[in-house]
């Protein structure tokens, strides 16, 4: 649900009656919040309420009113607040509430566990979701966060992901913000935009403050508050003290505060100004350090500021009573004074042992070009947060570079760090532009080579392998540093892995590895092993690919998915499965792990599970805003949809692929896209166009070079033959035979090569041999395809052996969920005999709603969740990741049209009762 609060003609909520003082005119919004609390309490699933509006409009008052209301109804409450100068503290905005409560939602031990893996955003948020899910198992949870506009990036990321992740749990998220924080997560969102108070509500507010009837002059002055309750209350307080004459707001607020300040002692005034620079809430220790006085010596100033209703003390920190008051004090400082105070605050914080993260927010408001301390602190802060908040790290690194004088030699080191941070954040074009600007300054040759080395990663992500090759070649002619030389050579090997001369690429990779070992450079060694693994896999040398990727993953576990992919190409599914189970306990690259798991399940013929894995991988990439594998994910999902007979879904996937490849130079993406187009065209009966599309797949490299397409070479041969292009079919079969020769121990390579040759030569004996070979392999779908073709050949010759061959193919397709292929096989006798009364072979319609629409894996998940399992415990029971359970749950809820675990449990119970009745 999304919308704004209901408004009458005068902007007042339409609910009748006025609330107690402090909430005048907010009855409608409060009623909506009360309804949300009740819905979550009653098991309707999770929800998000977002309160929007200008400062002082009443967002915090509504949040504070909702907290005790929820607590009274049994909620476990977390109440936190984001702060303007704390954006460099990862998860600070959420943790401020999660750790404080009665009882707290998270323990210190929980937070320490999270902090230990703060460099893995997806892992951290998933673990946080698990902890919240466990707490909400026994009672509903309210998580309230005030001032989300100032939330640190990791908290914003968590808030964009967690509500959807916990949608089935009784968790209510209550967020306030001055503007839409654009948290694009999924889930039922209620947006309450707080409008200015009506005249009626303002009049009630005036009565609360001054007691009795409100004079006409006061009503006229209140018009200047613009319906803002805080401004109105401050004006009323001033009027009560000074009368109705004076300037209009917002100047009145500043002048009113200035009037209060004028009555303060100079030391107290200085103390408050220092506080306004430190932020809405600040520690007495920090203020004392900036004042240059001991904390105990400021007690009189603190007491006077509290007595003037400017500050209050929460026991840990001093807070301005409202941020508008702080802004008024801050606005009364001359800009040069503000800048100087911020710069002094940064220096004082560092001098007292505080982290760069505490000092940097002040530096961002005060540092000037040439400030070397600021440049160093910005760089340190960027390094501290790059793993978990890469965008923020990139901003800090770029700001540091901006502060370096144009011709200062430090520009190259600072610029190099900026390129790395920007690349890590996915801002590749900006990284390349900064690198090119630095290179244009004609740095020393070794610096030039080092810059080209770090730009190599940028260009790799831009898929600009031609430019990468050119630049590494140029830099290698200039470099003298052995470590940089090894890195450049390894980058060149990676670039050449995408080229046509893989033998030369392999020589480059081996030279890079030798150089890396001599230089003792870890980064170069990782790059070299990665390049050699990619080269071997692209060349179809699967055993060598396993060797290199195994060495790589031992050296750097982040590359474990690549090792698993190499094992899958070797048909060593057991080893790949064991490896992925090991990876499930590590905070590695989750999107890549799920892509790999999907590839494994696709090979095993578990199409529904593979689709769920690919959906999960795409979602995780989207969460991180790095959709690098989107094309391959959607191509695989589209091919799965074709196997199921769901042409509509296949075309939806094809539309996504078309849009995604439009601006990507990656030749592999274009090849897989064209093959997908060929399959769709062939299914639609345009066989000539389909054959032409298969031919275009080989525009840059042979068909078998594209490792995603290797399992589909038999289908490509079939398309070529149906399109009348026998030469293309023979070429594909020859490629399959060469690939089999390179991989004599891989049953799938041997069997598909034999199958392809059998189709080209219409050789039944070869079909029988293909089936015999594939019976020893782990992939059911190639075996089903060979059995189906053998059955057709036997059926055409009237051989009774056709029946068991076709039956085996049908059963394997059906078990895999390849309904369209199963129906085609089942219809073969009819198409051959043309006897009436037999099945037509039309694809069976898959229902997409209700219990019958659930896949086998989804039913397992549904039963576990209905039995009280958390997502994590369900994942452990099924030996899958919690991310996969999340994907299954989202699909279950959509198909069953439910929103909560309570509703799901009722449906599962009803289905079990129905099953028992059917058994009786």
LOPA-509337 format. One record per residue (C-alpha): residue in one letter; z, x negated, y negated. Coordinates in pm, whole numbers, plus 50000, padded with zeros to 5 digits. Layout:
# residues N
AZXY/...
# end
This chain:
# residues 920
X500005000050000/X499124986349660/X499505001549321/X501625003849009/X504615024548928/X503865060648831/X503805065648456/X504025095748234/X502075099547908/X504555078747714/X504755050747970/X508025063448114/X508405067748489/X507945104048587/X511235106448775/X513785128048597/X517135116148474/X518115082648334/X519745054948532/X522935037348442/X522955011848155/X520794981448227/X518175001548419/X517125026848159/X513585038748219/X513235022248561/X514075052248780/X510635055148940/X510475018349031/X514025018749166/X513205048749380/X510185030949528/X512305000649608/X514945022749765/X512235038849982/X510955004750093/X514464993950191/X514835025650396/X511445021550565/X512154985750671/X515664995550785/X514215023950995/X511845001051185/X508605007050997/X507774970051000/X507754943950726/X506804949650364/X506284931350037/X507314944049692/X505984925049391/X507504932049049/X505214921248766/X505794920548392/X506494900248082/X509784881648029/X512674905147960/X510894936048091/X513524942148362/X512214925448677/X515404906148747/X517544936848679/X515634956548943/X515884927749189/X519614925249135/X519994962749179/X518034962149506/X520074933949662/X523404952749693/X521524984249790/X519944965750085/X523184948150174/X524954981950188/X522354993550440/X523004964550675/X520444939350553/X520974902150579/X520114890750226/X518564858850091/X518384857749712/X516724828049546/X515004818449226/X512164795349134/X512714772348840/X510244758848591/X511024721848637/X511444721449014/X507814723549125/X507984689249289/X510784698649529/X509084711249849/X510334745749955/X513014745349682/X512194780349559/X512644796149902/X515444773550019/X517534782149712/X518124816249867/X517804809450239/X520754785650239/X523054807350027/X524244841050148/X527024858050332/X526044847750593/X523174824450494/X519804831750650/X519364795050746/X521964768750827/X521954733550694/X520914722051041/X517924745551031/X516824731450697/X517274695750818/X514994703951113/X512394717550873/X512734687950640/X512114664450931/X508584678650956/X507924685750591/X504584667750615/X503084695350832/X502724727150629/X501534749550910/X504174737151153/X506924740450893/X506014776050796/X505664786551159/X509084772051238/X510544789550933/X508964822051052/X510544817451393/X513994812551239/X513634843451020/X512284863451314/X515304853951522/X517704864151242/X515914897451197/X516154906151567/X519594921651519/X519444934151161/X516874938450883/X516354910450633/X515724910650258/X514264878950107/X514284881149727/X512734854149509/X512874856749130/X510344840548892/X507714832749157/X505364821148879/X507354788448888/X507554784749267/X506794750549409/X503464748249597/X505034747349943/X507094778449870/X503954795549737/X502114785850053/X504964799550266/X505034831850065/X501284836050118/X501604832050496/X505034844450606/X504784881650517/X501724885650740/X503254863951011/X506434885551009/X504694918650959/X506094933251281/X509664922651200/X512064941950973/X511714918250678/X511364930250318/X510074905050066/X511034912449705/X509274889749455/X509184889549077/X506634872148859/X505354872248504/X501784873248629/X500124880048963/X501004849249174/X497854855449380/X499534852049716/X496564862649922/X498384868550249/X497924900350448/X500474927850476/X501524960350311/X501984951649944/X503634974149689/X502944961349338/X505194975149067/X503904965948723/X506714972048477/X505464989248163/X507204989747825/X510125013947803/X509505048047654/X511115059747330/X513525080847533/X514665051247742/X514995029147432/X517125055747265/X519415056747568/X519615019047564/X520565020047195/X523335044947265/X524675021947537/X524904992847292/X526045008546965/X527805039247106/X526865072846961/X523745085946787/X521005061746693/X520055060946323/X516415066246231/X516155031046082/X517365016246411/X514785036546604/X512085023246372/X513244987546422/X513304992146799/X509574999246786/X509204962246709/X510654953247050/X507474966047213/X509414984847479/X510934952247612/X514514960247716/X515884925247672/X514404921447323/X515674956147237/X519184947747360/X519214914947164/X518044933046852/X520684959546896/X523374932946936/X522174916446618/X522054949446435/X525574957546541/X526684924846384/X524414921346078/X522904955345992/X519374968846003/X517674946645746/X515654916245849/X512334904345989/X510524919746284/X510464906346642/X509604883346805/X510604862846501/X513784883346492/X514844869946832/X514304833646729/X515994839046397/X518774858646562/X519444830546803/X519094805946515/X521724825946330/X524064822946625/X523304786046649/X524084781246280/X527634791646347/X528044765546620/X529384730746579/X526644703946557/X527654689046892/X527324722847062/X523954728546899/X522724694647022/X524064702247369/X522164735447382/X518944719047270/X519344693047543/X519924721747788/X516774739847676/X514774708547754/X516334705548100/X515334741048191/X516714776348237/X519484762248458/X520844726948442/X523724706148566/X526424695048328/X526004659848466/X522324658548364/X523054672448019/X525904647447974/X523614618748072/X521034629747818/X523694634547553/X525064600147630/X528564613847682/X530844619047984/X530684653548139/X534384660148081/X533884653147713/X531534683047680/X534024710247776/X534404722647417/X530624725547372/X530274744247703/X533064768447611/X531564775447270/X528074781647410/X529484805847670/X531544823647405/X528374827947195/X526754846147492/X524084819447519/X525114803747850/X527014813748160/X528474791848433/X527704801048796/X530084774848932/X527374749549011/X525144749148706/X524984762048353/X522334788348291/X520904803747980/X521784840447994/X518074848247989/X515064825547978/X513974842147654/X517134827947497/X516264793347624/X512744797247491/X514114807147154/X516304775947141/X513424754547270/X510974769747020/X513314759946737/X512764723246823/X509964704846645/X507154695546893/X507744658346839/X511444662946908/X510714682247227/X508384654747349/X510924628047272/X513724646947445/X511594652447757/X510724615547768/X514354606047725/X515354631147994/X512964614648239/X514344579948166/X517944591248186/X517374609248517/X515774578548669/X518524556448532/X521164577848701/X519434574149038/X517534606849047/X514174608649225/X510784606449063/X510404643549146/X513224651648903/X511764630448627/X508064638748658/X508204674648520/X509534659548197/X506934632048201/X504164657848227/X505394671947895/X505954638847720/X504124608447861/X501504592247640/X498654568347728/X499954533847814/X503344546147936/X503494523948244/X506864537348364/X505434572648359/X502294561048542/X504414545148814/X506694575348852/X503734599248869/X502184577749139/X505404576649339/X505844614149310/X502264619649426/X502874598249734/X506104616949807/X504484651449811/X500924644449929/X501564654050291/X502974688250214/X501604696449867/X498264678049845/X496954697749548/X500014689449342/X499784653149452/X496174652249336/X497114666648997/X499864640648954/X497604611949060/X494864623148822/X497374626248537/X498604590948611/X495034578448587/X494544596448255/X497514577348113/X496084543248205/X494234526847914/X490504526347982/X490124488848030/X493504481848186/X493244464348524/X495754489448668/X493094516548641/X491524506248972/X494724508249178/X495764540849013/X492234554349048/X492124545249416/X495274565749474/X493744594649283/X490634593849505/X492804594449818/X494924623249687/X491924643749575/X490224638549911/X493384648750092/X493474680449880/X489864688849967/X488654682549610/X485834660349728/X483434663249435/X486144654349184/X487194624849400/X483624611949415/X483164616049039/X486334596248962/X485284569049205/X481824566749052/X483314564848703/X485514535748810/X482624518048980/X480554522148664/X483084499548488/X481774470848706/X485044460448870/X485464427349059/X483554426749388/X486594430949614/X487784460349403/X484274475149422/X484364472249802/X487834487649822/X486784517349609/X483714522749826/X485954521750133/X488224549850012/X485184569349890/X483884567050246/X486384593650354/X485284615550062/X481604612650150/X482334619450518/X483964652450424/X481024660250197/X478744655250503/X476754630250296/X476254604850574/X473114590150417/X474994581150100/X477924568850310/X475614545550500/X474024532650179/X477354526150007/X479024508850301/X476004486350344/X476144476749976/X479914471149980/X479774449850296/X477544425450110/X480294420549850/X483594422450039/X485774392550122/X489004409950230/X488964411550615/X490844444850633/X488534461750381/X485524447350565/X486764462250893/X487284496250730/X483824495850574/X482214486150905/X484114514151081/X482994539050814/X479434527450869/X479804533151243/X481044568351179/X478074575250951/X475664561651211/X477224584051478/X475274611851306/X472014592151313/X469284588151572/X469874551751675/X473134555551868/X472754521552034/X472894504951692/X475774527751597/X477674516451909/X477154479851818/X478484486951468/X481524504751611/X482304476051851/X481974451151567/X484314472451354/X486924473551631/X486784435751673/X487114430551297/X490044455251283/X491884436951561/X491344403251392/X492534416851058/X495464435151217/X494564465951011/X495744498951158/X493504521350946/X490404501551042/X491314503051409/X491764540851398/X488424545051221/X486664522151468/X488014539651776/X487204573451622/X483654562051548/X483144548251899/X484424580852051/X482084601551835/X479134579151914/X479784581152289/X480174618952284/X477004623652076/X475144600652315/X476314621452608/X478314592852758/X481324614152839/X483284587953032/X483084563352741/X484074591152502/X487214597852707/X488024560752713/X487744556652335/X489454589252243/X492314582552485/X492894548752321/X492694565551982/X495194593252059/X497644567952205/X497324548351881/X497434579351659/X498544612551816/X496814632251540/X493584626351736/X494884641952056/X492534672152021/X489554648452026/X490784633852355/X491084668952499/X487534677552388/X486234646152558/X488054655852878/X486504690552864/X483044674752846/X483994655553162/X484944688453335/X488504674953364/X490044707953263/X493384701053431/X493934669553226/X492824687352910/X495234715952980/X498144691953036/X497314673552717/X497204705452510/X500544716652650/X502014683552538/X500454688152194/X502054722252163/X505424705552102/X504084682851828/X503414691651462/X499774681151486/X496574696451343/X497084732551459/X493634745751364/X491914718051561/X494284723151854/X493384759951870/X489684752051843/X490144728852138/X492124754752334/X489384780152261/X486754755752387/X488764751152706/X489204788552758/X485514794352693/X484724768852963/X487174785753198/X485464819253140/X488494834352965/X486454849852689/X489154872152540/X491604843252520/X488924820352379/X488124845652108/X491814848252018/X492014810351994/X488984808751766/X490394836651547/X493644816851523/X491844784651435/X489874801951160/X493024818151020/X494874785051014/X491964768150836/X491894796550585/X495654792850526/X495064756650431/X491844764350238/X489894738950446/X487324758950649/X485674727750789/X484974742251133/X484044777551026/X480394775451134/X481164763751487/X484004789051522/X481764817951423/X478844805951635/X481104805351940/X482574839251857/X479074852951810/X477914839652146/X481004854852306/X480174888152144/X476644886252289/X478084880252638/X480214911252592/X477294931652465/X478784936752119/X475684931751906/X477324945451592/X480114919751608/X477544892351681/X475584901551370/X478744901251160/X479474866151283/X475864856251214/X476164868150854/X479234846150805/X477404816350956/X474384821550731/X476584821650422/X478604791450537/X475634768650617/X473874776150290/X475674748150104/X476484724550392/X474214694850470/X475784690150816/X472814689051053/X474974699351350/X476004731351173/X472364739651102/X471384733151465/X474094755651609/X473204782151353/X469544781951454/X470444784451821/X472664814651748/X469734830351558/X467564823651865/X469954841452101/X470134871751871/X466354872851831/X465814869652207/X468284897752277/X466404918852023/X463104913452209/X461454889351964/X460934862352225/X458334842152033/X460584839451728/X463504830251953/X461534802052114/X460494789151773/X464144789051664/X465124768851972/X462364744251886/X463754741551532/X467164732451672/X465564698851757/X464404692351402/X466884663751353/X467924654851708/X467224666152067/X468924698052185/X471364680152416/X472524658152129/X474394688451992/X477474688652213/X478394724452122/X475054735352269/X475154715752596/X476674744452796/X473794766552673/X470804745352777/X469894768853064/X469844798452825/X467654777952589/X465204770952876/X465154808052955/X464394816452590/X461574790752581/X459984805052897/X460264840852772/X458654829652446/X455724813952635/X456594778252537/X456544760152870/X456364725952706/X459634732552523/X461234744652846/X460134713053029/X461464691352746/X464864708752759/X465004705053137/X464184667953107/X466994663552852/X469404680953089/X468324657653371/X468884626953150/X472324639753053/X473154644953420/X472064609353499/X474484596453234/X477314617353381/X476964615853762/X480564627353823/X480414658353600/X479544689353810/X478484710353511/X476034683753393/X474554680653743/X474454717953810/X472964729053480/X470284701953500/X469324714353846/X469404750553726/X467174742553426/X464664724753651/X464714754153892/X463774778453614/X460964756553485/X459544751753835/X460424786353973/X462064767954263/X464454788754473/X465694758354665/X466754742054340/X468614773754246/X470524772254574/X471314735754506/X472484744054152/X474864770654289/X476184746354549/X476884719954282/X478484744054034/X480784757754305/X482574724154279/X482934726253901/X485534743953686/X483194766153480/X482594801453613/X479904811953364/X477294785353458/X477964793653823/X477544830853753/X474254824153570/X472904803053857/X474034828654115/X472374856553917/X469074837753898/X469284829554267/X469994866054345/X466984876954141/X464734852254322/X466024863554662/X465724900054563/X462124895254456/X461284881354800/X463174908754983/X465824884855115/X469104902255209/X471014871955082/X470344885554732/X473254909854758/X476094884454797/X474564862054528/X474314890754280/X477744903754375/X479284869654311/X477544867353973/X478614902553877/X482234897053974/X482464864053788/X480944878853474/X483214909153495/X486344887853540/X485334867253238/X484844898153023/X481084891752990/X480324928753024/X476704927052909/X475824900553166/X477744919053439/X475784950653364/X472484932153374/X473274917953716/X474434951653842/X471124966953728/X468944941153907/X468344961254228/X467264991154020/X464854970853812/X463394956254129/X463254987554348/X462685012854066/X464555038554274/X465835069554090/X469515078454066/X470765042954028/X472725028053734/X470585021453430/X472354989053344/X473094999552986/X476064979752852/X479314998052887/X480865007252553/X484074988552484/X486695010352327/X488284994552021/X491325017151979/X494285025852199/X495975009552496/X492725006952693/X491264985252415/X493854957852473/X492794926752661/X494814914652956/X496484887952742/X497254913252469/X498944935952723/X501104907052841/X502114899652483/X502764936452410/X505084939852709/X507004908152621/X507474918252257/X508484953452361/X511064937952594/X512674920452296/X511004886652299/X510404868151975/X506954853751914/X508264819552013/X509884830752337/X506784851152425/X504664820252361/X506894799652588/X506654826052863/X502844826552843/X502484788952788/X500544793952465/X501344786052103/X503214809951872/X500064810351657/X498154825551951/X500864851751998/X500544859751626/X496814865251668/X497324887351974/X499994907651792/X497744913451493/X495014926051726/X497514947551921/X498834963751605/X495304970651481/X494144986051810/X497305006751853/X497575015851482/X501245005351467/X503144983551222/X506384974151389/X507884961951713/X509834994251738/X506635014751745/X505044990351990/X508024993252227/X507655031152229/X503975028852321/X504615003352597/X507375025352740/X505045055552734/X502285035752907/X504715023853173/X505865059753229/X502255071053253/X501495043153501/X504485053353713/X503345089553707/X499815079453810/X501245059254100/X503215089854215/
# end
